[in-house]
Amino acid sequence: MYERRNVETDKLEALFDEMVQKRQQIALNAGFGNYRDYMFKAMGRYDYTKEDCFQFHNAIEKAVVPLMRELMVRRKSEMGLEQLKPWDTSVDPLGREPLKPFDGGADLLSKSLNCLNSVDSWFSGCLEYMKNNNLLDLESRKGKAPGGYNYPLAESNVPFIFMNASGNLRDVETLVHEAGHAIHSFLMAPLELNSFKNTPSEVAELASMSMELISMDGWNAYFDNEAELTRAKLEQIEGVISTLPWIANVDAFQHWVYENPNHSRKERKAKWLELSARFGTGMVDYTGYEDALAYSWHKQLHIFEIPFYYIEYGFAQLGAIGMWKLYTENRTQGLESYKKALKLGYTQSIPEVYAAAGLEFNFSEKYVTDLFDFLQRTKMNFK
Ligand SMILES: [Zn+2]
């Protein structure tokens, strides 16, 4: 994949130079000093500032990067390697076959109904309703558009789920993620105006990412042996740990790019490498492939197409861990808090919605460290 992208490096660099200049001009025309400040207003980010983002970057660096490093140390030893190369980081370290949690769309659906039912019968009721009303298109087939999403239908007030299941664990994550969005749609149905149901991603992804974690309680529906179940849950948690540093890296980079719109290509490359060191584990040897690392941001379409839209997933992921913690401490109360907060839709500010769930919209090192302490403790109990 790197080699194919590498062919276009100069084109992508030139394109991005041009985009930065045009974006800077848009910001100036609109009376802002830089494009970041303009975008915060344009995206309706009224509930947090650039300083909150910086705090998030710092907390991830301090609380999560060391955990990702531990994962890499373990991977290296499991693979029996002297040195990890980039391609060693996305294979099963024990060389096992991929997990096969289901076979075909009908199997995925029936297992997911069982899974959600064991968490909360109202959750599975939502999915059952969608099944009975032909609101699910789960299976991949020739000619079908790629991707996966939940989309609410404004008039009938019910959502539908579209995805491309092929049989792997990622599809289970996708379905429970989209089911979280769907359940959010059902919870918001009584709200009076469509605008109230149009939640920002910091709230929408809280619904879906929480469901990914909470639903693990019922993942035995997909696996008939304990070893595979544990492996699946660990893969899910390791995904959480590895994604957050990348989100912080991408976000911090964009702040720098638009705070310094007249930077050179060389400076940009140096900045990305500096951030990659800050949010990376230092465990992967890129010798001979230095540019693969230096231009790895080229693979992140958000930086080109939807600037600054990305950190929402980081915030929501932290909220989801908090939600899962509440559920783990007290199942009934946790589920109640989840529903209570999501019912609000966007009738209240993001911190107020989080507070209704018993969560803080907080990115201090202390808060994030506490969340990850819980995650690490819970992970130990999987084994
Ligand atoms: Zn989502």
Residues whose N, C-alpha, C, O or C-beta is under 5 A from the ligand:
A	BS01	ZN	S208
